[in-house]
Amino acid sequence: MSTISNYFIPAIVFFVLVYALRKKVNVYDSFCHGAKEGILMSIEIFPFLMAMIFGMNILLKSGFITDFFSLFRPVLEMFHIPVEIMPLAVTRPVSGNASFVVMIDIIKQYGVDSNLGRMAAILQGATDTTIYVLSLYFGSIGIKHIRYALKAGLLTDLITVIMALLLVTLFFA
């Protein structure tokens, strides 16, 4: 298996080169043009990325998210939802790095084999950075109406949070 994986990417590159030569495409010029477009796209995306990072850092470093969910402890406990997992569930759709920091904090405090550690790992691995992806990519190409994409993405994230809670409770509690 290791040998196959070592040759897989070079095989794809070779296939693309052969295909391009067959179609009489100037591969070098196409590559340079794509690299130039990639740099320009990075410059266009930068303000959206900076705004997302700045906002998430303010919310995490101030402790607002943790304090906010502490207010809902009785309601969350009534549904057997650990309050400690909620900051991860809220930050994951916004920022992958911020949610990773929250997950690491949960694992450091409760352990990797704890129910909270397992829930955190499932949430980190199974949910997506929905708001980040929509604002970054849709914003960079000028799409303003993201209503249905946002609803579908956040609904999927909510279902994943519910499933993480159910699966860990079902298999490990």
Contact map, one row per residue, 1 for C-alpha under 8 A:
11111000000000000000000000000000000000000000000000000000000000000000000000000000000000000000000000000000000000000000000000000000000000000000000000000000000000000000000000000
11111100000000000000000000000000000000000000000000000000000000000000000000000000000000000000000000000000000000000000000000000000000000000000000000000000000000000000000000000
11111110000000000000000000000000000000000000000000000000000000000000000000000000000000000000000000000000000000000000000000000000000000000000000000000000000000000000000000000
11111111000000000000000000000000000000000000000000000000000000000000000000000000000000000000000000000000000000000000000000000000000000000000000000000000000000000000000000000
11111111100000000000000000000000000000000000000000000000000000000000000000000000000000000000000000000000000000000000000000000000000000000000000000000000000000000000000000000
01111111110000000000000000000000000000000000000000000000000000000000000000000000000000000000000000000000000000000000000000000000000000000000000000000000000000000000000000000
00111111111000000000000000000000000000000000000000000000000000000000000000000000000000000000000000000000000000000000000000000000000000000000000000000000000000000000000000000
00011111111100000000000000000000000000000000000000000000000000000000000000000000000000000000000000000000000000000000000000000000000000000000000000000000000000000000000000000
00001111111110000000000000000000000000000000000000000000000000000000000000000000000000000000000000000000000000000000000000000000000000000000000000000000000000000000000000000
00000111111111000000000000000000000000000000000000000000000000000000000000000000000000000000000000000000000000000000000000000000000000000000000000000000000000000000000000000
00000011111111100000000000000000000000000000000000000000000000000000000000000000000000000000000000000000000000000000000000000000000000000000000000000000000000000000000000000
00000001111111110000000000000000000000000000000000000000000000000000000000000000000000000000000000000000000000000000000000000000000000000000000000000000000000000000000000000
00000000111111111000000000000000000000000000000000000000000000000000000000000000000000000000000000000000000000000000000000000000000000000000000000000000000000000000000000000
00000000011111111100000000000000000000000000000000000000000000000000000000000000000000000000000000000000000000000000000000000000000000000000000000000000000000000000000000000
00000000001111111110000000000000000000000000000000000000000000000000000000000000000000000000000000000000000000000000000000000000000000000000000000000000000000000000000000000
00000000000111111111000000000000000000000000000000000000000000000000000000000000000000000000000000000000000000000000000000000000000000000000000000000000000000000000000000000
00000000000011111111100000100000000000000000000000000000000000000000000000000000000000000000000000000000000000000000000000000000000000000000000000000000000000000000000000000
00000000000001111111110000000000000000000000000000000000000000000000000000000000000000000000000000000000000000000000000000000000000000000000000000000000000000000000000000000
00000000000000111111111000000000000000000000000000000000000000000000000000000000000000000000000000000000000000000000000000000000000000000000000000000000000000000000000000000
00000000000000011111111111100000000000000000000000000000000000000000000000000000000000000000000000000000000000000000000000000000000000000000000000000000000000000000000000000
00000000000000001111111111100000000000000000000000000000000000000000000000000000000000000000000000000000000000000000000000000000000000000000000000000000000000000000000000000
00000000000000000111111110000000000000000000000000000000000000000000000000000000000000000000000000000000000000000000000000000000000000000000000000000000000000000000000000000
00000000000000000011111110000000000000000000000000000000000000000000000000000000000000000000000000000000000000000000000000000000000000000000000000000000000000000000000000000
00000000000000000001111111000000000000000000000000000000000000000000000000000000000000000000000000000000000000000000000000000000000000000000000000000000000000000000000000000
00000000000000000001111111100100000000000000000000000000000000000000000000000000000000000000000000000000000000000000000000000000000000000000000000000000000000000000000000000
00000000000000000001100111111100000000000000000000000000000000000000000000000000000000000000000000000000000000000000000000000000000000000000000000000000000000000000000000000
00000000000000001001100011111110000000000000000000000000000000000000000000000000000000000000000000000000000000000000000000000000000000000000000000000000000000000000000000000
00000000000000000000000001111111000000000000000000000000000000000000000000000000000000000000000000000000000000000000000000000000000000000000000000000000000000000000000000000
00000000000000000000000001111111100000000000000000000000000000000000000000000000000000000000000000000000000000000000000000000000000000000000000000000000000000000000000000000
00000000000000000000000011111111110000000000000000000000000000000000000000000000000000000000000000000000000000000000000000000000000000000000000000000000000000000000000000000
00000000000000000000000000111111111000000000000000000000000000000000000000000000000000000000000000000000000000000000000000000000000000000000000000000000000000000000000000000
00000000000000000000000000011111111100000000000000000000000000000000000000000000000000000000000000000000000000000000000000000000000000000000000000000000000000000000000000000
00000000000000000000000000001111111110000000000000000000000000000000000000000000000000000000000000000000000000000000000000000000000000000000000000000000000000000000000000000
00000000000000000000000000000111111111000000000000000000000000000000000000000000000000000000000000000000000000000000000000000000000000000000000000000000000000000000000000000
00000000000000000000000000000011111111100000000000000000000000000000000000000000000000000000000000000000000000000000000000000000000000000000000000000000000000000000000000000
00000000000000000000000000000001111111110000000000000000000000000000000000000000000000000000000000000000000000000000000000000000000000000000000000000000000000000000000000000
00000000000000000000000000000000111111111000000000000000000000000000000000000000000000000000000000000000000000000000000000000000000000000000000000000000000000000000000000000
00000000000000000000000000000000011111111100000000000000000000000000000000000000000000000000000000000000000000000000000000000000000000000000000000000000000000000000000000000
00000000000000000000000000000000001111111110000000000000000000000000000000000000000000000000000000000000000000000000000000000000000000000000000000000000000000000000000000000
00000000000000000000000000000000000111111111000000000000000000000000000000000000000000000000000000000000000000000000000000000000000000000000000000000000000000000000000000000
00000000000000000000000000000000000011111111100000000000000000000000000000000000000000000000000000000000000000000000000000000000000000000001000000000000000000000000000000000
00000000000000000000000000000000000001111111110000000000000000000000000000000000000000000000000000000000000000000000000000000000000000000000000000000000000000000000000000000
00000000000000000000000000000000000000111111110000000000000000000000000000000000000000000000000000000000000000000000000000000000000000000000000000000000000000000000000000000
00000000000000000000000000000000000000011111111000000000000000000000000000000000000000000000000000000000000000000000000000000000000000000001000000000000000000000000000000000
00000000000000000000000000000000000000001111111110000000000000000000000000000000000000000000000000000000000000000000000000000000000000011001000000000000000000000000000000000
00000000000000000000000000000000000000000111111111000000000000000000000000000000000000000000000000000000000000000000000000000000000000000000000000000000000000000000000000000
00000000000000000000000000000000000000000001111111100000000000000000000000000000000000000000000000000000000000000000000000000000000000000000000000000000000000000000000000000
00000000000000000000000000000000000000000000111111110000000000000000000000000000000000000000000000000000000000000000000000000000000000110011000000000000000000000000000000000
00000000000000000000000000000000000000000000111111111000000000000000000000000000000000000000000000000000000000000000000000000000000000010000000000000000000000000000000000000
00000000000000000000000000000000000000000000011111111100000000000000000000000000000000000000000000000000000000000000000000000000000000000000000000000000000000000000000000000
00000000000000000000000000000000000000000000001111111110000000000000000000000000000000000000000000000000000000000000000000000000000000000000000000000000000000000000000000000
00000000000000000000000000000000000000000000000111111111000000000000000000000000000000000000011000000000000000000000000000000000000100000000000000000000000000000000000000000
00000000000000000000000000000000000000000000000011111111100000000000000000000000000000000000001000000000000000000000000000000000000000000000000000000000000000000000000000000
00000000000000000000000000000000000000000000000001111111110000000000000000000000000000000000000000000000000000000000000000000000000000000000000000000000000000000000000000000
00000000000000000000000000000000000000000000000000111111111000000000000000000000000000000000000000000000000000000000000000000000000000000000000000000000000000000000000000000
00000000000000000000000000000000000000000000000000011111111100000000000000000000000000000010011001000000000000000000000000000000000000000000000000000000000000000000000000000
00000000000000000000000000000000000000000000000000001111111110000000000000000000000000000000000001000000000000000000000000000000000000000000000000000000000000000000000000000
00000000000000000000000000000000000000000000000000000111111111000000000000000000000000000000000000000000000000000000000000000000000000000000000000000000000000000000000000000
00000000000000000000000000000000000000000000000000000011111111111000000000000000000000000000000000000000000000000000000000000000000000000000000000000000000000000000000000000
00000000000000000000000000000000000000000000000000000001111111111000000000000000000000000000000001000000000000000000000000000000000000000000000000000000000000000000000000000
00000000000000000000000000000000000000000000000000000000111111110000000000000000000000000000000000000000000000000000000000000000000000000000000000000000000000000000000000000
00000000000000000000000000000000000000000000000000000000011111110000000000000000000000000000000000000000000000000000000000000000000000000000000000000000000000000000000000000
00000000000000000000000000000000000000000000000000000000001111111110000000000000000000000000000000000000000000000000000000000000000000000000000000000000000000000000000000000
00000000000000000000000000000000000000000000000000000000001111111111000000000000000000000000000000000000000000000000000000000000000000000000000000000000000000000000000000000
00000000000000000000000000000000000000000000000000000000001100111111100000000000000000100000000000000000000000000000000000000000000000000000000000000000000000000000000000000
00000000000000000000000000000000000000000000000000000000000000111111110000000000000100100000000000000000000000000000000000000000000000000000000000000000000000000000000000000
00000000000000000000000000000000000000000000000000000000000000111111111000000000000000000000000000000000000000000000000000000000000000000000000000000000000000000000000000000
00000000000000000000000000000000000000000000000000000000000000011111111100000000000000000000000000000000000000000000000000000000000000000000000000000000000000000000000000000
00000000000000000000000000000000000000000000000000000000000000001111111110000000001001100000000000000000000000000000000000000000000000000000000000000000000000000000000000000
00000000000000000000000000000000000000000000000000000000000000000111111110000000001000000000000000000000000000000000000000000000000000000000000000000000000000000000000000000
00000000000000000000000000000000000000000000000000000000000000000011111111000000000000000000000000000000000000000000000000000000000000000000000000000000000000000000000000000
00000000000000000000000000000000000000000000000000000000000000000001111111110000001000000000000000000000000000000000000000000000000000000000000000000000000000000000000000000
00000000000000000000000000000000000000000000000000000000000000000000111111111000001000000000000000000000000000000000000000000000000000000000000000000000000000000000000000000
00000000000000000000000000000000000000000000000000000000000000000000001111111100000000000000000000000000000000000000000000000000000000000000000000000000000000000000000000000
00000000000000000000000000000000000000000000000000000000000000000000000111111110000000000000000000000000000000000000000000000000000000000000000000000000000000000000000000000
00000000000000000000000000000000000000000000000000000000000000000000000111111111111000000000000000000000000000000000000000000000000000000000000000000000000000000000000000000
00000000000000000000000000000000000000000000000000000000000000000000000011111111111000000000000000000000000000000000000000000000000000000000000000000000000000000000000000000
00000000000000000000000000000000000000000000000000000000000000000000000001111111100000000000000000000000000000000000000000000000000000000000000000000000000000000000000000000
00000000000000000000000000000000000000000000000000000000000000000000000000111111100000000000000000000000000000000000000000000000000000000000000000000000000000000000000000000
00000000000000000000000000000000000000000000000000000000000000000000000000011111110000000000000000000000000000000000000000000000000000000000000000000000000000000000000000000
00000000000000000000000000000000000000000000000000000000000000000000000000011111111010000000000000000000000000000000000000000000000000000000000000000000000000000000100000000
00000000000000000000000000000000000000000000000000000000000000000000000000011001111111000000000000000000000000000001000000000000000000000000000000000000000000000000000000000
00000000000000000000000000000000000000000000000000000000000000000000110110011000111111000000000000000000000000000000000000000000000000000000000000000000000000000000000000000
00000000000000000000000000000000000000000000000000000000000000000100000000000000011111100000000000000000010000000001000000000000000000000000000000000000000000000000000000000
00000000000000000000000000000000000000000000000000000000000000000000000000000000111111111000000000000000010000000001001100000000000000000000000000000000000000000000000000000
00000000000000000000000000000000000000000000000000000000000000000000100000000000011111111100000000000000000000000000000000000000000000000000000000000000000000000000000000000
00000000000000000000000000000000000000000000000000000000000000001100100000000000000111111110000000100100000000000000000000000000000000000000000000000000000000000000000000000
00000000000000000000000000000000000000000000000000000000000000000000000000000000000011111111000000100110000000000000000100100000000000000000000000000000000000000000000000000
00000000000000000000000000000000000000000000000000000000000000000000000000000000000011111111100000000000000000000000000000100000000000000000000000000000000000001000000000000
00000000000000000000000000000000000000000000000000000000000000000000000000000000000001111111110000000000000000000000000000000000000000000000000000000000000000000000000000000
00000000000000000000000000000000000000000000000000000001000000000000000000000000000000111111111101100000000000000000000000000000000000000000000000000000000000000000000000000
00000000000000000000000000000000000000000000000000000000000000000000000000000000000000011111111101100000000000000000000000110011100000000000000000000000000000000000000000000
00000000000000000000000000000000000000000000000000000000000000000000000000000000000000001111111100000000000000000000000000000011111100000000000000000000010010000000000000000
00000000000000000000000000000000000000000000000000010001000000000000000000000000000000000111111100000000000000000000000000000000111100000000000000000000000000000000000000000
00000000000000000000000000000000000000000000000000011001000000000000000000000000000000000011111111100000000000000000000000000000100100000000000000000000000000000000000000000
00000000000000000000000000000000000000000000000000000000000000000000000000000000000000000011111111110000000000000000000000000001100000000000000000000000000000000000000000000
00000000000000000000000000000000000000000000000000000000000000000000000000000000000000000000001111111000000000000000000000000000000000000000000000000000000000000000000000000
00000000000000000000000000000000000000000000000000000001100100000000000000000000000000000011001111111100000000000000000000000000000000000000000000000000000000000000000000000
00000000000000000000000000000000000000000000000000000000000000000000000000000000000000110011001111111110000000000000000000010000000000000000000000000000000000000000000000000
00000000000000000000000000000000000000000000000000000000000000000000000000000000000000000000000111111111000000000000000000010000000000000000000000000000000000000000000000000
00000000000000000000000000000000000000000000000000000000000000000000000000000000000000000000000011111111100000000000000000000000000000000000000000000000000000000000000000000
00000000000000000000000000000000000000000000000000000000000000000000000000000000000000110000000001111111110000000000000000000000000000000000000000000000000000000000000000000
00000000000000000000000000000000000000000000000000000000000000000000000000000000000000010000000000111111111000000000100110010000000000000000000000000000000000000000000000000
00000000000000000000000000000000000000000000000000000000000000000000000000000000000000000000000000011111111100000000000000000000000000000000000000000000000000000000000000000
00000000000000000000000000000000000000000000000000000000000000000000000000000000000000000000000000001111111110000000000000000000000000000000000000000000000000000000000000000
00000000000000000000000000000000000000000000000000000000000000000000000000000000000110000000000000000111111111100001100100000000000000000000000000000000000000000000000000000
00000000000000000000000000000000000000000000000000000000000000000000000000000000000000000000000000000011111111110001100100000000000000000000000000000000000000000000000000000
00000000000000000000000000000000000000000000000000000000000000000000000000000000000000000000000000000001111111110000000000000000000000000000000000000000000000000000000000000
00000000000000000000000000000000000000000000000000000000000000000000000000000000000000000000000000000000111111100000000000000000000000000000000000000000000000000000000000000
00000000000000000000000000000000000000000000000000000000000000000000000000000000000000000000000000000000011111110101100000000000000000000000000000000000000000000000000000000
00000000000000000000000000000000000000000000000000000000000000000000000000000000000000000000000000000000011111111101100000000000000000000000000000000000000000000000000000000
00000000000000000000000000000000000000000000000000000000000000000000000000000000000000000000000000000000001101111100110000000000000000000000000000000000000000000000000000000
00000000000000000000000000000000000000000000000000000000000000000000000000000000000000000000000000000000000000111110110000000000000000000000000000000000000000000000000000000
00000000000000000000000000000000000000000000000000000000000000000000000000000000000000000000000000000000000001111111110000000000000000000000000000000000000000000000000000000
00000000000000000000000000000000000000000000000000000000000000000000000000000000000000000000000000000000000000001111111000000000000000000000000000000000000000000000000110011
00000000000000000000000000000000000000000000000000000000000000000000000000000000010110000000000000000000011001100111111100000000000000000000000000000000000000000000000000000
00000000000000000000000000000000000000000000000000000000000000000000000000000000000000000000000000000010011001111111111110000000000000000000000000000000000000000000000000000
00000000000000000000000000000000000000000000000000000000000000000000000000000000000000000000000000000000000000011111111111000000000000000000000000000000000000000000000100000
00000000000000000000000000000000000000000000000000000000000000000000000000000000000010000000000000000000000000000011111111100000000000000000000000000000000000000001100100000
00000000000000000000000000000000000000000000000000000000000000000000000000000000000010010000000000000010011000000001111111110000000000000000000000000000000000000000000000000
00000000000000000000000000000000000000000000000000000000000000000000000000000000000000000000000000000010000000000000111111111000000000000000000000000000000000000000000000000
00000000000000000000000000000000000000000000000000000000000000000000000000000000000000000000000000000000000000000000011111111100000000000000000000000000000000000001000000000
00000000000000000000000000000000000000000000000000000000000000000000000000000000000000011001000000000000000000000000001111111110000000000000000000000000000000011001000000000
00000000000000000000000000000000000000000000000000000000000000000000000000000000000000000001000000110010000000000000000111111111000000000000000000000000000000000000000000000
00000000000000000000000000000000000000000000000000000000000000000000000000000000000000000000000000000000000000000000000011111110000000000000000000000000000000000000000000000
00000000000000000000000000000000000000000000000000000000000000000000000000000000000000000000000000000000000000000000000001111111000000000000000000000000000000010000000000000
00000000000000000000000000000000000000000000000000000000000000000000000000000000000000000001100000000000000000000000000000111111100000000000000000000000000110011000000000000
00000000000000000000000000000000000000000000000000000000000000000000000000000000000000000001100100000000000000000000000000010111110000000000000000000000000010000000000000000
00000000000000000000000000000000000000000000000000000000000000000000000000000000000000000001111100000000000000000000000000000011111110000000000000000000000000000000000000000
00000000000000000000000000000000000000000000000000000000000000000000000000000000000000000000110000000000000000000000000000000001111111000000000000000100110000000000000000000
00000000000000000000000000000000000000000000000000000000000000000000000000000000000000000000110000000000000000000000000000000000111111100000000000000100000000000000000000000
00000000000000000000000000000000000000000000000000010000000000000000000000000000000000000000111000000000000000000000000000000000111111110000000000000000000000000000000000000
00000000000000000000000000000000000000000000000000000000000000000000000000000000000000000000000000000000000000000000000000000000111111111100000000000000000000000000000000000
00000000000000000000000000000000000000000000000000000000000000000000000000000000000000000000000000000000000000000000000000000000011111111110000001001100000000000000000000000
00000000000000000000000000000000000000000000000100000000000000000000000000000000000000000000000000000000000000000000000000000000001111111111000000000000000000000000000000000
00000000000000000000000000000000000000000000100110000000000000000000000000000000000000000000000000000000000000000000000000000000000111111111000000000000000000000000000000000
00000000000000000000000000000000000000000000100000000000000000000000000000000000000000000000000000000000000000000000000000000000000011111111100000000000000000000000000000000
00000000000000000000000000000000000000000000000000000000000000000000000000000000000000000000000000000000000000000000000000000000000011111111111101000000000000000000000000000
00000000000000000000000000000000000000000000000100000000000000000000000000000000000000000000000000000000000000000000000000000000000001111111111100000000000000000000000000000
00000000000000000000000000000000000000001001100100000000000000000000000000000000000000000000000000000000000000000000000000000000000000111111111000000000000000000000000000000
00000000000000000000000000000000000000000000000000000000000000000000000000000000000000000000000000000000000000000000000000000000000000001111111000000000000000000000000000000
00000000000000000000000000000000000000000000000000000000000000000000000000000000000000000000000000000000000000000000000000000000000000000111111100000000000000000000000000000
00000000000000000000000000000000000000000000000000000000000000000000000000000000000000000000000000000000000000000000000000000000000000000111111111000000000000000000000000000
00000000000000000000000000000000000000000000000000000000000000000000000000000000000000000000000000000000000000000000000000000000000000000110011111000000000000000000000000000
00000000000000000000000000000000000000000000000000000000000000000000000000000000000000000000000000000000000000000000000000000000000000000000001111100000000000000000000000000
00000000000000000000000000000000000000000000000000000000000000000000000000000000000000000000000000000000000000000000000000000000000001000100001111111100000000000000000000000
00000000000000000000000000000000000000000000000000000000000000000000000000000000000000000000000000000000000000000000000000000000000000000000000011111110000000000000000000000
00000000000000000000000000000000000000000000000000000000000000000000000000000000000000000000000000000000000000000000000000000000000000000000000001111111000000000000000000000
00000000000000000000000000000000000000000000000000000000000000000000000000000000000000000000000000000000000000000000000000000000000001000000000001111111100000000000000000000
00000000000000000000000000000000000000000000000000000000000000000000000000000000000000000000000000000000000000000000000000000000011001000000000001111111110000000000000000000
00000000000000000000000000000000000000000000000000000000000000000000000000000000000000000000000000000000000000000000000000000000000000000000000000111111111000000000000000000
00000000000000000000000000000000000000000000000000000000000000000000000000000000000000000000000000000000000000000000000000000000000000000000000000011111111100000000000000000
00000000000000000000000000000000000000000000000000000000000000000000000000000000000000000000000000000000000000000000000000000000010000000000000000001111111110000000000000000
00000000000000000000000000000000000000000000000000000000000000000000000000000000000000000000100000000000000000000000000000000000010000000000000000000111111111000000000000000
00000000000000000000000000000000000000000000000000000000000000000000000000000000000000000000000000000000000000000000000000000000000000000000000000000011111111100000000000000
00000000000000000000000000000000000000000000000000000000000000000000000000000000000000000000000000000000000000000000000000000010000000000000000000000001111111110000000000000
00000000000000000000000000000000000000000000000000000000000000000000000000000000000000000000100000000000000000000000000000000011000000000000000000000000111111111000000000000
00000000000000000000000000000000000000000000000000000000000000000000000000000000000000000000000000000000000000000000000000000000000000000000000000000000011111111100000000000
00000000000000000000000000000000000000000000000000000000000000000000000000000000000000000000000000000000000000000000000000000000000000000000000000000000001111111110000000000
00000000000000000000000000000000000000000000000000000000000000000000000000000000000000000000000000000000000000000000000000100110000000000000000000000000000111111111000000000
00000000000000000000000000000000000000000000000000000000000000000000000000000000000000001000000000000000000000000000000000100010000000000000000000000000000011111111100000000
00000000000000000000000000000000000000000000000000000000000000000000000000000000000000000000000000000000000000000000000000000000000000000000000000000000000001111111110000000
00000000000000000000000000000000000000000000000000000000000000000000000000000000000000000000000000000000000000000000000000000000000000000000000000000000000000111111111000000
00000000000000000000000000000000000000000000000000000000000000000000000000000000000000000000000000000000000000000000001001100000000000000000000000000000000000011111111100000
00000000000000000000000000000000000000000000000000000000000000000000000000000000100000000000000000000000000000000000001000000000000000000000000000000000000000001111111110000
00000000000000000000000000000000000000000000000000000000000000000000000000000000000000000000000000000000000000000000000000000000000000000000000000000000000000000111111111000
00000000000000000000000000000000000000000000000000000000000000000000000000000000000000000000000000000000000000000000000000000000000000000000000000000000000000000011111111110
00000000000000000000000000000000000000000000000000000000000000000000000000000000000000000000000000000000000000000010011000000000000000000000000000000000000000000001111111111
00000000000000000000000000000000000000000000000000000000000000000000000000000000000000000000000000000000000000000010000000000000000000000000000000000000000000000000111111111
00000000000000000000000000000000000000000000000000000000000000000000000000000000000000000000000000000000000000000000000000000000000000000000000000000000000000000000011111111
00000000000000000000000000000000000000000000000000000000000000000000000000000000000000000000000000000000000000000000000000000000000000000000000000000000000000000000001111111
00000000000000000000000000000000000000000000000000000000000000000000000000000000000000000000000000000000000000000010000000000000000000000000000000000000000000000000001111111
00000000000000000000000000000000000000000000000000000000000000000000000000000000000000000000000000000000000000000010000000000000000000000000000000000000000000000000000111111
